[in-house]
Amino acid sequence: MNFEINTVYTIKLNSGEELIAKITEVQDNFIIITDPVSVAPGQQGVGLIPSMFTADPDKPVTLNTNNIAFYAHTEDSVKMKYIQATTGITVPEKKIILG
């Protein structure tokens, strides 16, 4: 698997669960991720919820790569919501200025 370090990915697990997380380290059989959130459908569309409720949120998480069905770079608008949910920082939308 070819992950870029410090990049946010959408990861589909073999169980069917979809995660969004930042990859911080890649090893042969596992990856280290931070701030994993699960994608969950809600009344207003897709929502992001913590993947692990009892884990220390300041510690990295190890994910066995055998559990990954497929992965992709996270779409920009979802990535901005992920950053807001995990850091509290609101990222402004990209706008084109016409003069």
Protein Blocks (a to p, Z undefined) as FASTA:
>chain_A
ZZdehiacddddfkopacddddfbdcfkbccdehiacddddfkbcadddfblkbcfkbcc
dddfklpmbdcdddfklmmmmmmmmnopacdddddddZZ
